[in-house]
Amino acid sequence: MTDSIRPAMLQGGVAVAAVTHPLGGIERLVDPLYGARRALVAAQRADGHWQFVLEADATITSEYVLLQHFLGEIKPERERRMARTLRAGQNAQGGWSLYADGDSDLSASVKAYLALKLAGDDPAAPHMRRARDLILGLGGAARANVFTRFTLALFGQAPWHAVPVMPVELMLLPRWFPFHLSKVSYWSRTVIVPLIKLAAFKPRAKNPRNVDIRELFLVPPEEVRDYIRNPTRDWLGQAFVALDRLLRRIEPSIPVSLRKRAIAAADAFITERLNGEDGLGGIFPAMANALMAMHAAGVPASDPQFITARAAIDKLVIDDADQAFCQPCLSPVWDTALAMHALMEAGEPGSGPAMRAAADWLLKREVRERRGDWSSRRPKLAPGGWAFQYVNDFYPDVDDSAAVGLALHRADPVRYRSALERTARWIVGMQSRNGGWGSFDADNTHGYLNAIPFADHGALLDPPTADVTARCIGFLAQIGYPREHPVIARGVAFLKRAQERDGSWFGRWGVNYIYGTWSVLAALNAAGEDHAAPPMRRAVAWLKAQQRSDGGWGEDCSSYAPERRNAAKGSTPSQTAWALLGLMAAGEVADESVSRGIDFLRRAPRSGVRWYERWWSGTGFPRVFYLKYHGYSAYFPLWALARYRRLTQADARHTPYGL
């Protein structure tokens, strides 16, 4: 791993790093706050930034193995280590989960089984038999999701009629058409364009070992007649299924000249956004699809663009002597901004060398020239903000931009004034008509598109959400926007409308209601909302009701399913920190629930820079894709402990900051 976990000393059940105090002597080992602060400073990279491991489920590592076999260019030692990682991730049911200790997921299990068989695992081995039984018990590979069936089609394991028709001619549709690339999210855009180019060529994976997985189908794959199903189970979804049947009949008669124009348009889209060694969209699925599309079009492996695209993928790989896995993307801007917040809360001076180096690193990555895809909705808005990754100038996001702006303002509002003004202007310009903010686009609210068969994952769009809106309000309020400002007023109104009946807020990008509720309470506090107002009181009551017997908070990734709302396997340091930060923002610093939560963090095991955290708390796409941010257990608990100390020492009711 690359997240700077170092050997630790253990005392009183709390693992803490032994760090020499700058004024001499050894830190008090009973003080986790000091040890955590020094460990986080020590984890800073030489150029000023932080970047922690970003872990996904087995799907991404499986797809990396599949990509090698599609291209016919296998790295045997890396593949061996990735296979070891995949075997270790198999659960007790015999399948693979989307997050730690989750239920088996059919699609993830099909890809992991195929990857292991490609890597040479004997299908008669016990772990492969268990996986096969699990997959067949869930309906077999024919019932896997669209992206998995597309992969199976590339490997000749399923017919092409197993995937919805997405003709490459979509590239030529006018903006007013019901489907247009500008109407879906950035991640959908960057994944779809190379995918529909692949669908036009219908290539066959090289598959040098001639592996097949017909044993994962209940009936032969070519005999299945109901691959395409209604993802919404309503009339609109059924209408799109009928449209798919019609397109399937029409597609063979599309003129060759029109297809050539469409492929050229797809090529232009991909080429303009290849993004060097940071990759198309900065995300693995888009990068992998782009590389396969190049290969299908006959681009040689020696071509500079091909070499660069492959290098971007390899930058995502964590590979050591024992195991290897592929990250879905990299999170350095997000990690750096949040580490700055935690350290400044813990007493690190904004003008000190650590924060100055971090701020300077961030400033070098500000998006100031590129008018990315977001500009299709805001053509007159000047560029601004930050992306999530090292470089992804086509796709800055307002969540990262607000988090960075909040950190820069706290560090030195005068020194970073110009950047703050640019960021504020861009964020204000990205507000949607309903008063909220999405992550990458404004007014990305064409909900009917989630009914197309291709969208069985339900994550085609990027609509405004409570957590992102809260971050924007917190930033604007912290830099001086008054509560009466129309942008703030509309944003607060959006948040109040979005509050759940039980008092919580949905967390789109973190698990789940704890994340959303913390985010909104921080924003309402910054915007000057009365702590006695009903929305804040209901949220506080909900948070207190979720506290567990050990004093901590936890929430399971499965809570995105309505029938498992508020599910939890146990308390986690990061989610406990979110709950505490939310309660303290609402004026509850002296409440007994806060002191119990602080005691939980003080007792919780920590090794070096990170508190121990088994369960995942990051969200890619609710109910579909989850993340384990290894940095969350480093900076969030430190942040909560430091804020509690600062507020109690100052006898203050709540924080003046927007986050």
ABEGO torsion letter per residue (X at the ends): XAAGBBBBBBBGGBBBBBBBBAAEEBBBAABAAAAAAAAAAAABBAAGBBBBBBBBBAAAAAAAAAAAAAAGBBBAAAAAAAAAAAAAABBAAGBBBABBGBBBBAAAAAAAAAAAAAAGBBAABAAAAAAAAAAAAAGEAAABBAAAAAAAAAAGABBAAABBBBBAAAAABBAABABBAAABBAAAAAAAAAAAAAAAAGBBBAGAAGBBAAAABABBAAABAAABBBAAGBAAAAAAAAAAAAAAAAAAABBAAAAAAAAAAAAAAAAAAAGEAAEBGGBAAAAAAAAAAAAAAGBBAABAAAAAAAAAAAAABBBBAABBBBBABBAAAAAAAAAAAAAAAAGBBAABAAAAAAAAAAAAABBAABBBAAAAABAABBBBEBBABABBAABBBAAAAAAAAAAAAAABAAAAAAAAAAAAAAAAAABBAAGBBBAABBGBABAAAAABAAAAAGAABBBBBAAAAAAAAAAAAAAGBBAABAAAAAAAAAAAAABBAAGBBBBAABOBAAAAAAAAAAAAAAAGBBAABAAAAAAAAAAAAABBAAGBBBBBAAAABAAABGBBAEBBAAAAAAAAAAAAAAGAAABAAAAAAAAAAAABBBBEABBBBABBABBABBGABBBBBAAAAAAAAAAAAAAAAAAAAAGBABBABAX
